[in-house]
Amino acid sequence: MATEVTVPVLGESITEATLGEWLKQPGDPVAVDEPIASLETDKVSVEVPSPVAGVMGQHAVAVGDTVQVGAMLATIDSGDGAAAAPAPAPAKAPEPAATATPAAPAKDESGAGYGDQPGAGTSDSPAALSPSVRRAVLEHGVDPGTVKGTGRDGRITKEDVTAAASSKPAPAAAPAPAPAAAPAASGRGEERVRMTRLRQTIAKRLKEAQNTAAMLTTFNDVDMTAVIEARAKYKDLFEKKHGVRLGFMGFFVKAATMALRDIPSVNASIDGDDIVYHDYADISVAVSSPGGLVVPVIRDADQMSVATIEKTIGDFGKRAKDGALKMDEMKGGTFTISNGGVFGSLMSTPIINPPQSAVLGLHRIEERPVVVNGQIVIRPMMYLALSYDHRLIDGREAVTFLVALKNAIEDPTRILIDL
C-alpha cells in the first residue's frame, strides 16, 4: 500500500512553490518525518517530511516544476524503512555467485546506498545532498563521490565534507586538470540557469519598490573610534557572559531603534491613502543565504539589550546559511538595516523593502584623514546611507535620523542612558 506525500501548507498567502531538489530517490528507505524533498517558496526553502516509514516510491513531479499546496509530490510504499536498508546486501551475494562482474563490490565500496540504479539513489549524488551540504561541497571544492557519508543511511553531512577538505593535501595535483580545461576556455561557452523562486521574488519586489516609492538617499559618515574601543575592551567579558561575540550590529540596531522613536515617520509605512505609524521597532536585517539575500526580522528590537540583539542576529545568520529560517521569521518588519560593509562595500544606495519606508545601509570601516578640533587626524570612518520614501519622509527628517544615529554611535554612552 502506498501513501501519498503532498505539498504542505507553506504559510499565509503562499499557494505554490518550486521543487528545488529530491532528497530521496525511488527505492530509498524512508523514516517517519525524514525529509524527502526541498521546496523553494518566495522567501525560504522548506523541507517536506515523510508522513510514514517505508520505501520511496515514484516521484510525481520533477525538479524545477511549480507545485500547488495540496498537490501530490510522491508516494511512500509500505515497508519498514529500517529494514529496507539491508535489502541491497543480500542482493549482492547472488551477483558474485553468478560470476558477475566486479562492479557490484566496487559500487559497495563507494558507499552507494540503495536500489540498483547506479548513482540514482547514492548518498553522493547531487540530488541526495541537502542544501547545506551542497554549499559546503562548492565552497571546499570537494568531489562528493570521494566523501564517505557518516549520516543516516550513509548520507554525506557537512562535517564529512569539511573533514574531506582538511585531509586533502593532494590538491597540488589538481592544477594538472587545468590544462585540460584550457581548450574549452576559447570556446566562449554559455550556461542558462533558471532563476530560483527566491531570486524571482527579490527581483520583483525590488523593482516594485523602485516603481512605487519616491526613493531618495541621504548620506553621512560616522567615526567608529568609540565603538571599536568599547568592543575591544569588553568583547572577552561579553562573550564569556552572554555566549556570543560582541559585534557592531548590536550597537547600530540599538541606536537605530532610538532614532526611530525620535523620528517616527522613518518607522512608518503607507497603506493606500493612510500612514501607519508603529509604536514598536521590528528591525529587518539583511543576511546572505545560498539562494540569495533574505531578511529575517528582529521583533521588538527596541525592547532588547545589545546582547539579545547580537544573539538573535547570530542565530539568523547561522540558520540562513543552513537554509533553516522559518517563514514567520521573514514576515513584517518596520525598518531594515543592510550591512554591505562585510563584503567590502564603500558606499551604496540601498533599495527600500516594501511596505517599509526606509532602509539603512552600513559600509566598510576604513581609516581616513578627518579634522578634529582643528587638527587633521586619522580615524576609522564609515559611510552611512539612508534610502527613504520621499512621499512620507521629508529630507529634514531623514537627515535628523542619520544625525541621531551618528551621535549615538560616536558616543555609545547615549545608548546606555537612552539619550
Wavefront OBJ file of the C-alpha trace (Angstrom):
o trace
v 0.000 0.000 0.000
v 1.341 3.401 -0.970
v 0.941 6.652 0.972
v 0.772 9.934 -0.935
v 3.054 12.814 0.062
v 1.514 16.187 -0.720
v 2.731 19.786 -0.688
v 2.189 21.066 2.880
v 0.679 24.407 3.849
v 3.521 26.858 3.236
v 2.312 29.943 5.021
v -0.199 32.737 4.794
v -0.963 33.802 1.190
v 1.571 31.323 -0.246
v -0.205 28.904 -2.583
v 2.615 27.447 -4.661
v 6.297 26.573 -4.602
v 9.023 25.184 -6.817
v 10.555 21.752 -6.292
v 14.169 22.528 -5.516
v 15.559 19.018 -5.110
v 14.727 15.458 -4.242
v 16.431 14.260 -1.057
v 15.239 10.697 -1.574
v 15.235 8.626 -4.750
v 12.870 5.766 -5.675
v 13.841 2.676 -3.696
v 15.491 4.567 -0.844
v 14.329 3.643 2.679
v 12.496 6.477 4.426
v 11.863 7.017 8.134
v 8.932 8.892 9.638
v 9.434 12.676 9.407
v 12.613 12.241 7.364
v 12.913 14.966 4.663
v 12.338 13.605 1.176
v 12.244 16.827 -0.857
v 13.049 20.534 -0.645
v 10.607 23.189 -1.857
v 11.537 26.762 -2.739
v 8.988 29.406 -1.803
v 9.062 33.150 -2.291
v 11.043 33.553 0.935
v 12.681 30.355 2.191
v 13.355 26.721 1.362
v 11.066 24.218 3.064
v 11.842 20.535 3.553
v 8.949 18.102 3.086
v 8.949 15.266 5.660
v 7.654 11.773 5.042
v 4.378 11.082 6.905
v 5.194 7.372 7.252
v 8.126 4.976 7.262
v 8.669 2.852 4.206
v 10.384 2.892 0.838
v 10.448 5.881 -1.500
v 8.070 5.332 -4.393
v 7.769 7.233 -7.625
v 8.288 10.978 -7.974
v 5.181 12.731 -9.248
v 6.967 15.958 -10.244
v 10.420 16.894 -11.488
v 12.970 19.323 -10.074
v 12.089 22.837 -11.185
v 8.349 22.178 -11.502
v 5.859 24.526 -9.847
v 3.523 22.752 -7.431
v 0.366 23.903 -5.670
v -0.364 23.436 -1.964
v -2.031 20.033 -1.559
v -0.676 18.600 -4.823
v 0.902 15.139 -4.750
v 4.694 15.081 -4.777
v 5.451 11.363 -4.484
v 4.387 8.118 -2.876
v 5.856 6.153 0.019
v 5.456 2.395 -0.422
v 4.708 0.261 2.595
v 7.607 -1.426 4.336
v 9.936 -0.888 7.235
v 12.325 1.900 6.349
v 14.925 0.482 8.735
v 14.544 -2.996 7.301
v 14.686 -1.777 3.743
v 18.264 -0.591 4.071
v 19.894 -4.016 4.438
v 17.943 -5.294 1.428
v 20.668 -4.445 -1.100
v 23.215 -6.506 0.884
v 21.584 -9.878 0.129
v 21.165 -8.763 -3.455
v 24.932 -8.504 -3.805
v 25.513 -12.101 -2.743
v 23.879 -13.689 -5.823
v 25.804 -11.436 -8.180
v 29.296 -12.632 -7.226
v 27.960 -16.185 -7.012
v 26.843 -15.944 -10.606
v 30.359 -14.885 -11.612
v 29.097 -11.405 -12.109
v 31.467 -8.598 -12.903
v 33.325 -6.974 -10.003
v 31.222 -3.856 -10.493
v 28.978 -4.817 -7.576
v 31.738 -4.794 -4.948
v 33.105 -1.567 -6.378
v 29.698 0.006 -6.020
v 29.520 -1.199 -2.430
v 32.904 0.309 -1.597
v 31.957 3.708 -2.923
v 29.171 3.941 -0.392
v 26.351 3.561 -2.919
v 23.282 3.270 -0.828
v 20.069 1.823 -2.068
v 18.461 0.347 -5.130
v 20.226 -0.943 -8.200
v 20.336 2.248 -10.253
v 23.944 3.437 -10.299
v 24.106 6.968 -8.947
v 20.333 7.421 -8.764
v 19.943 6.789 -5.056
v 23.514 7.145 -3.845
v 24.252 9.400 -0.939
v 26.841 11.257 -3.002
v 24.593 12.084 -5.942
v 23.798 15.815 -6.210
v 20.084 15.141 -5.839
v 20.648 13.446 -2.478
v 22.690 16.233 -0.912
v 20.978 18.652 1.456
v 21.272 22.403 0.717
v 23.896 22.960 3.419
v 25.990 20.007 2.200
v 25.819 21.154 -1.424
v 27.001 24.592 -0.370
v 29.892 23.073 1.591
v 30.852 20.955 -1.434
v 31.004 24.078 -3.603
v 32.887 26.128 -1.014
v 35.586 23.489 -0.417
v 35.767 22.169 -3.988
v 35.289 18.603 -2.803
v 34.062 15.813 -5.097
v 31.098 14.290 -3.188
v 31.832 10.953 -4.837
v 35.056 10.710 -2.831
v 33.437 11.509 0.514
v 32.242 8.697 2.774
v 28.994 9.665 4.474
v 28.567 9.195 8.211
v 24.975 10.431 8.394
v 21.794 8.426 8.444
v 21.703 5.757 5.717
v 25.220 6.748 4.699
v 24.252 10.277 3.638
v 27.003 12.870 3.480
v 26.956 15.519 6.207
v 28.535 18.972 6.226
v 31.113 17.698 8.710
v 32.067 14.909 6.281
v 32.763 17.487 3.559
v 34.796 19.669 5.917
v 36.846 16.685 7.079
v 37.460 15.597 3.494
v 38.590 19.100 2.559
v 41.005 19.360 5.507
v 42.542 15.963 4.769
v 43.069 16.727 1.125
v 46.693 17.878 0.759
v 46.922 16.293 -2.663
v 45.212 19.150 -4.444
v 48.690 20.015 -5.692
v 47.866 17.557 -8.440
v 44.647 19.435 -9.086
v 46.339 22.046 -11.313
v 47.004 19.230 -13.761
v 43.397 19.079 -14.954
v 43.527 22.835 -15.575
v 45.418 22.474 -18.881
v 42.737 20.024 -19.985
v 40.141 22.738 -19.443
v 42.238 25.268 -21.380
v 40.847 24.319 -24.812
v 37.320 24.930 -23.528
v 38.321 28.435 -22.404
v 38.499 29.539 -26.024
v 35.064 28.094 -26.754
v 33.094 31.060 -25.346
v 30.670 28.776 -23.537
v 27.343 29.815 -22.060
v 25.092 28.331 -19.428
v 21.411 29.066 -18.984
v 20.129 28.556 -15.427
v 16.544 29.129 -14.369
v 16.094 31.754 -11.653
v 15.096 30.336 -8.297
v 11.745 31.362 -6.918
v 13.523 33.353 -4.204
v 15.574 35.251 -6.774
v 12.455 35.934 -8.858
v 10.698 37.324 -5.786
v 13.680 39.510 -4.867
v 13.774 40.938 -8.392
v 10.026 41.573 -8.426
v 9.903 43.276 -5.032
v 12.935 45.493 -5.629
v 11.603 46.643 -8.996
v 8.202 47.235 -7.418
v 9.855 49.445 -4.796
v 11.599 51.496 -7.469
v 8.390 51.896 -9.473
v 6.205 52.799 -6.474
v 8.238 54.777 -3.938
v 9.743 58.213 -4.498
v 13.139 56.990 -3.360
v 15.918 59.277 -2.293
v 19.177 58.534 -0.464
v 20.963 60.761 2.027
v 24.464 60.108 3.386
v 26.539 60.807 6.447
v 29.709 59.396 7.918
v 30.428 58.188 11.426
v 33.597 57.972 13.465
v 33.785 54.386 14.758
v 36.564 55.065 17.289
v 34.406 54.888 20.427
v 32.560 51.718 19.392
v 35.796 49.991 18.337
v 37.420 50.865 21.679
v 34.376 49.678 23.662
v 34.282 46.445 21.688
v 37.996 45.800 22.179
v 37.721 46.487 25.916
v 34.679 44.347 26.672
v 34.464 41.709 23.920
v 36.047 38.914 26.009
v 33.873 39.590 29.062
v 30.835 39.996 26.825
v 31.367 36.643 25.101
v 32.059 34.911 28.412
v 28.849 36.221 29.975
v 26.456 36.062 27.020
v 27.944 33.267 24.911
v 28.048 35.388 21.763
v 30.611 37.713 20.215
v 30.151 41.451 20.518
v 29.859 42.881 17.017
v 28.943 46.240 15.551
v 25.391 45.351 14.504
v 24.169 45.300 18.100
v 25.216 48.934 18.508
v 23.649 50.007 15.210
v 20.354 48.198 15.778
v 20.006 49.698 19.254
v 20.976 53.178 18.039
v 18.524 52.861 15.130
v 15.613 51.990 17.437
v 16.347 55.101 19.486
v 16.436 57.280 16.363
v 13.211 55.686 15.080
v 11.487 56.635 18.323
v 12.529 60.249 17.820
v 11.629 60.299 14.091
v 8.513 58.070 13.881
v 7.884 58.685 10.176
v 11.033 56.681 9.316
v 9.409 53.749 11.118
v 6.033 54.214 9.400
v 4.508 52.892 6.171
v 1.962 53.946 3.573
v -1.239 51.904 3.174
v -3.360 53.355 0.415
v -4.165 56.905 1.485
v -3.251 56.235 5.116
v 0.016 56.488 7.025
v 0.551 53.673 9.518
v 2.735 54.597 12.499
v 4.206 51.851 14.679
v 4.914 52.206 18.395
v 7.354 49.279 18.169
v 10.503 48.649 16.135
v 10.719 45.363 14.244
v 14.119 45.563 12.574
v 14.716 43.555 9.406
v 18.366 42.564 8.975
v 19.591 41.547 5.540
v 21.669 38.353 5.636
v 23.093 36.152 2.898
v 21.794 32.670 2.155
v 22.737 30.156 -0.557
v 19.684 31.246 -2.545
v 20.202 34.990 -2.210
v 19.551 37.811 0.226
v 16.948 37.098 2.910
v 15.600 39.497 5.508
v 14.598 37.956 8.857
v 13.033 40.263 11.444
v 14.165 41.084 14.991
v 10.827 41.524 16.753
v 10.571 44.321 19.351
v 14.225 45.210 18.921
v 13.580 48.433 20.835
v 12.902 46.344 23.954
v 16.079 44.238 23.608
v 19.536 44.658 25.065
v 22.602 44.739 22.823
v 23.413 41.193 23.969
v 19.975 39.855 22.990
v 20.190 41.598 19.633
v 23.612 40.043 18.946
v 22.314 36.584 19.870
v 19.334 36.969 17.566
v 21.400 38.184 14.620
v 23.950 35.405 15.117
v 21.188 32.811 15.114
v 19.648 34.293 11.957
v 22.991 34.274 10.134
v 23.747 30.656 11.007
v 20.320 29.361 10.051
v 20.260 31.411 6.847
v 23.431 29.647 5.679
v 21.849 26.284 6.525
v 18.599 27.213 4.796
v 16.711 26.731 8.077
v 14.965 30.080 8.512
v 11.214 29.836 9.074
v 8.582 31.618 7.045
v 7.185 33.564 10.003
v 10.640 34.961 10.762
v 10.655 36.745 7.387
v 7.300 38.497 7.736
v 6.711 42.069 8.807
v 9.456 44.465 9.785
v 9.178 48.232 10.093
v 12.759 49.221 9.186
v 15.679 47.450 7.505
v 19.435 47.509 8.111
v 21.710 46.132 5.383
v 25.428 45.743 6.068
v 27.299 45.751 2.776
v 30.497 46.517 4.629
v 31.064 42.834 5.386
v 31.639 42.384 1.632
v 33.886 45.454 1.341
v 31.351 47.990 0.060
v 32.475 51.606 0.497
v 29.160 53.263 -0.369
v 25.787 52.250 -1.813
v 22.184 53.370 -2.262
v 20.123 50.534 -0.751
v 16.591 49.858 -2.022
v 13.576 50.013 0.297
v 11.946 46.756 1.365
v 8.188 47.397 0.813
v 5.959 48.270 2.589
v 8.672 49.816 4.746
v 9.599 53.413 4.055
v 13.341 53.416 4.787
v 16.452 51.263 4.818
v 19.832 51.942 6.422
v 22.970 50.879 4.572
v 26.192 50.243 6.522
v 29.558 50.063 4.822
v 33.161 49.115 5.434
v 35.274 50.843 8.049
v 38.431 52.431 6.752
v 40.940 54.872 8.148
v 40.631 58.342 6.650
v 42.030 61.779 7.499
v 39.439 63.940 9.250
v 39.573 67.284 11.060
v 39.006 67.106 14.818
v 39.366 70.290 16.912
v 41.251 71.961 14.087
v 43.728 69.095 13.732
v 43.964 66.536 10.905
v 43.840 63.077 12.451
v 43.369 59.551 11.171
v 40.112 57.959 12.286
v 38.224 54.747 11.411
v 35.283 56.073 9.426
v 32.169 54.502 7.944
v 29.710 55.926 5.434
v 26.022 55.615 6.328
v 23.297 55.687 3.675
v 19.580 56.107 4.349
v 17.278 55.432 1.407
v 13.739 56.596 2.109
v 10.348 57.132 0.522
v 10.059 60.848 -0.035
v 6.255 60.555 -0.200
v 6.263 60.003 3.546
v 9.638 61.149 4.882
v 10.909 64.692 4.375
v 14.581 65.414 3.826
v 14.798 67.153 7.201
v 13.527 64.029 8.959
v 15.888 61.738 7.049
v 18.913 63.885 7.865
v 17.843 64.246 11.507
v 17.530 60.460 11.776
v 21.076 59.911 10.452
v 22.498 62.596 12.749
v 20.825 60.980 15.784
v 22.262 57.611 14.741
v 25.702 59.128 14.212
v 25.655 60.779 17.645
v 24.748 57.518 19.384
v 27.492 55.539 17.637
v 30.169 58.160 18.210
v 29.190 58.357 21.889
v 27.848 54.904 22.911
v 27.097 56.235 26.405
v 23.978 57.744 24.811
v 22.738 54.189 24.180
v 23.345 53.267 27.798
v 21.489 56.251 29.261
v 18.830 56.296 26.482
v 19.659 59.775 25.250
l 1 2 3 4 5 6 7 8 9 10 11 12 13 14 15 16 17 18 19 20 21 22 23 24 25 26 27 28 29 30 31 32 33 34 35 36 37 38 39 40 41 42 43 44 45 46 47 48 49 50 51 52 53 54 55 56 57 58 59 60 61 62 63 64 65 66 67 68 69 70 71 72 73 74 75 76 77 78 79 80 81 82 83 84 85 86 87 88 89 90 91 92 93 94 95 96 97 98 99 100 101 102 103 104 105 106 107 108 109 110 111 112 113 114 115 116 117 118 119 120 121 122 123 124 125 126 127 128 129 130 131 132 133 134 135 136 137 138 139 140 141 142 143 144 145 146 147 148 149 150 151 152 153 154 155 156 157 158 159 160 161 162 163 164 165 166 167 168 169 170 171 172 173 174 175 176 177 178 179 180 181 182 183 184 185 186 187 188 189 190 191 192 193 194 195 196 197 198 199 200 201 202 203 204 205 206 207 208 209 210 211 212 213 214 215 216 217 218 219 220 221 222 223 224 225 226 227 228 229 230 231 232 233 234 235 236 237 238 239 240 241 242 243 244 245 246 247 248 249 250 251 252 253 254 255 256 257 258 259 260 261 262 263 264 265 266 267 268 269 270 271 272 273 274 275 276 277 278 279 280 281 282 283 284 285 286 287 288 289 290 291 292 293 294 295 296 297 298 299 300 301 302 303 304 305 306 307 308 309 310 311 312 313 314 315 316 317 318 319 320 321 322 323 324 325 326 327 328 329 330 331 332 333 334 335 336 337 338 339 340 341 342 343 344 345 346 347 348 349 350 351 352 353 354 355 356 357 358 359 360 361 362 363 364 365 366 367 368 369 370 371 372 373 374 375 376 377 378 379 380 381 382 383 384 385 386 387 388 389 390 391 392 393 394 395 396 397 398 399 400 401 402 403 404 405 406 407 408 409 410 411 412 413 414 415 416 417 418 419
